[in-house]
Amino acid sequence: MTPDLPPYHWPEPQWRAAVDRVRAGRSLKPRHWNDGARCAVALSFDSDHETNELRVGAQSIGRLSWGQYGPRQGVPRILRALDRHGARASFFVPAVSALLYPDEQRRLVAEGHEIGIHGWIHELNSELTHDVERDLMFRAADTLEQVSGRRPVRMRTPSWDFSPSTLRVAREMGLLYDSSLMADDDPYELVEGGEATGIVELPVEWIRDDAVYFSMNRTSALRPYTPPEGVFDIFRREFEGAYDEGGLCLLTMHPHIIGYRSRIWILEALLELVSRHDVWIATHAEIAAFVKAEAGL
Ligand SMILES: [Zn+2]
């Protein structure tokens, strides 16, 4: 490796090695979904809560209060919407959020939702050594298990930040699936260095994430530029496209972003739309297990 060379002088083995580190392998899109449904819908909520502030080492009381809005108002509103439609979802929870709000995690599990790993304090994996990342992943899984009573089988890297060690650690932990990468719309098998891993990827995308449309930076010119109606329109088209193709529609939302009075209707309207179609709404773990079994993996 010659990391000091500019990329236009990299020898072919160097750029090939970078590309081959973690790749999408075979598609795991099934012919039919569970019970013959035409399309699968996976709703995920990343319970970042106060780790949005703590992860960068900051301690602003104002921003921590914004984090507290997630568990106080966001999660209860989300759960009411899901309950109204009998829908179950996946919540990705940093260990620090789980320790701050253990009752919330127990309630999620009791209501049939799943809880997945989302780092220790929402750290960025690509800034960590292998040993530190491994230690935090194992401790995060142990913490979620102690708090919720269930061992997580799934992972979403904080900020979808995937380091060169992330997949190795996930394989060592025996995780069923990851949901942090973007090589497809539909599930696929992760390949590491040319070797099929048996780990299912349930792909995400920034366009199917509420945060990119609604986040703002108070001190810069960055403001939300898409109205709630625009976000609903994008999510609706993502669903309708998945329905046409018989694929997967996976959305990522956040309690402290979607949970407001002027936005929660997006989730309600989506659930109403989806419920009128021949669709399987399931947790990520159920979808990953289903496509894995269908593919004979
Ligand atoms: Zn997050």
Residues whose N, C-alpha, C, O or C-beta is under 5 A from the ligand:
A	BS01	ZN	D46 D48 P158 S159
